[in-house]
Amino acid sequence: MVVNCEQVWREISNYLEGETDPALRAAMDDHFCTCKACASVLAGTRNVTALYGDERMIEVPAGFSRRLEKKIAQGVRSEKSGWSTWSAWLVPVAALVLIGVGVRVANSVTLNPPLKSEHADPGHDIPPDMPVVVSVATRTFHVAGCDFIHNKETVRTMKASEAIREGYVPCVRCMRKYLSVAGLPVGLDADALTAEEALKETEGD
Amino acid sequence: MPEPNAILNNPELAGGTREQDLIARVQRGQHELFYELVQPFERRVYAAALAILRNEADAEDVAQEAVLKALANIRQFRAEARFSTWLIQIAVNEALMRRRRERTRSVESIDDHRDEESEYKPREFADWREIPSEALERKEVRQKLAEALASLDHKYREVFMLRDMEQLNIQETAEALGISIASVKTRLLRARLMLRDLLAVGWQQGWFSREPMGKGNKPW
């Protein structure tokens, strides 16, 4: 293969990159031996790549490194303060969540406390078929003849299960047997009729 | 896997390991080590920006922005690439974006095509000798070389800078500039030949001689 000067100039950059195929490279090598102009082009181009490829050709303004280091430090700080801002928000948010959870837990305890008043005790083990007298005015039910039936003009008779279903609560005197306060059974009141006695009285009638 | 002693005795391996270690630590959140990681390449980042923007203040500004962007995206860096190449590509992108923002190039792009279609023929055929690298110790020589490079049209200057100064390969240069490999090769050939002609003038006028350049001995 023989190459002329213009072909050499077109390929000189690829030649320096080592990207010419072996046949073309050999032809160019032969050409450089005989052509002073192309040898000059090759030598000059090599000088260009060698000189500009030198680290010393890259000059930075005075103080460049210091300013860059400072800028990075600022960037890192602002990133961290960005996190601090987050964490600054996180603390009160976490506190609010904790307070909320605390209130909820407290409420679950305080809203359903053990009964402290026997007047609100719904009673337990009351025979469902037991006849009771309900006082509409006081929302309580009693065994018949109980002294604590108030507003007797509003009383009705029904089964205990019906009275409980309608929201009546047992009388703390006559139904004491069936009541408990704070989980502790309450003793029978000597003054009050027991449910059994009241039942017998009712049956006797 | 090289032996630990082999790594210690081989600065290149040791440097690579140190760089990888720094990258891993910065990626894990030790951002205060980031300057140590970029410091060996800071000059190249600046040079990339300067070649595109041709303004020292803008180049420094873009170099800083590029480095901060690299920090913000350090988790996206994958070990398959060279860190320096990744960093320089970010700087090139930032510089190109700034240039686009600052001026429209519609007229320029018509000229770009016409220039690339015609072949560049060398003009100077003086007998060259190898220019000793010691010549670069002289600030005035570096200045002349910088001026010659700055006189090139941006499309030749950018390709030349990335390939011959930043040592990116042809493929990486094409990717960084968003142009084809064929365009990189064409522009690179032209840039090298144009610089050669500019330097040939200087060669004749004694830029690279051991004596300092005299007053009135300006090549252009």
Contacts between the chains, C-beta under 8 A, distances in Angstrom:
chain1	res1	chain2	res2	distance
A	6	B	119	7.5
A	6	B	121	7.5
A	9	B	119	7.7
A	9	B	120	7.9
A	9	B	121	6.5
A	9	B	122	6.1
A	9	B	193	7.0
A	10	B	119	6.9
A	10	B	189	7.3
A	12	B	189	6.9
A	12	B	192	7.6
A	12	B	193	7.4
A	13	B	185	6.7
A	13	B	188	5.4
A	13	B	189	3.7
A	13	B	192	5.7
A	13	B	193	7.9
A	14	B	185	6.9
A	14	B	189	7.7
A	16	B	192	7.7
A	17	B	170	7.3
A	36	B	125	7.2
A	36	B	127	7.2
A	37	B	122	7.7
A	37	B	125	4.3
A	40	B	122	8.0
A	40	B	124	7.6
A	40	B	125	4.7
A	40	B	126	6.3
A	40	B	127	6.2
A	40	B	128	5.4
A	41	B	122	4.9
A	41	B	125	7.3
A	41	B	193	7.4
A	41	B	196	6.9
A	43	B	128	3.8
A	43	B	129	7.4
A	43	B	130	7.2
A	44	B	122	7.8
A	44	B	124	7.4
A	44	B	128	4.8
A	44	B	196	3.9
A	44	B	197	7.9
A	44	B	199	6.6
A	44	B	200	5.8
A	44	B	203	7.9
A	45	B	192	5.0
A	45	B	193	6.8
A	45	B	196	5.1
A	46	B	130	7.5
A	47	B	128	6.3
A	47	B	130	6.5
A	47	B	131	4.8
A	47	B	196	7.4
A	47	B	199	6.6
A	48	B	164	7.6
A	48	B	192	5.5
A	48	B	195	4.7
A	48	B	196	5.1
A	48	B	199	6.1
A	49	B	164	5.2
A	49	B	192	6.7
A	50	B	130	7.7
A	50	B	131	7.4
A	50	B	133	7.0
A	51	B	131	6.1
A	51	B	133	7.3
A	51	B	135	7.6
A	51	B	136	6.6
A	51	B	145	6.2
A	51	B	199	7.6
A	52	B	145	6.7
A	52	B	149	7.0
A	52	B	160	7.3
A	52	B	164	5.1
A	52	B	165	5.4
A	52	B	195	7.4
A	53	B	164	5.4
A	53	B	165	6.4
A	53	B	167	7.0
A	54	B	133	5.8
A	54	B	136	5.4
A	55	B	43	7.5
A	56	B	136	4.5
A	56	B	137	7.4
A	56	B	142	6.7
A	57	B	136	6.6
A	57	B	142	6.3
A	57	B	145	6.3
A	57	B	146	7.5
A	57	B	165	6.5
A	58	B	43	4.5
A	58	B	44	6.3
A	58	B	46	7.2
A	58	B	47	4.3
A	58	B	165	6.7
A	59	B	43	7.9
A	59	B	142	6.5
A	59	B	146	7.6
A	60	B	42	7.2
A	60	B	43	5.3
A	60	B	46	5.0
A	60	B	60	7.9
A	61	B	56	5.6
A	61	B	60	6.3
A	64	B	42	7.3
A	64	B	46	6.4
A	64	B	60	6.2
A	64	B	63	7.9
A	65	B	39	7.2
A	65	B	42	6.2
A	67	B	60	7.2
A	67	B	64	7.4
A	68	B	35	7.4
A	68	B	38	7.9
A	68	B	42	5.7
A	68	B	63	6.9
A	68	B	64	5.9
A	68	B	67	6.4
A	69	B	35	4.9
A	69	B	39	7.8
A	71	B	64	4.6
A	71	B	67	7.3
A	71	B	68	6.8
A	72	B	34	5.7
A	72	B	35	4.7
A	72	B	38	7.5
A	72	B	67	6.3
A	72	B	68	7.0
A	72	B	71	6.8
A	73	B	32	7.7
A	73	B	35	7.4
A	75	B	31	7.9
A	75	B	68	4.8
A	75	B	71	5.9
A	76	B	31	4.4
A	76	B	32	5.7
A	76	B	34	6.9
A	76	B	71	7.5
A	79	B	31	6.4
A	80	B	31	8.0
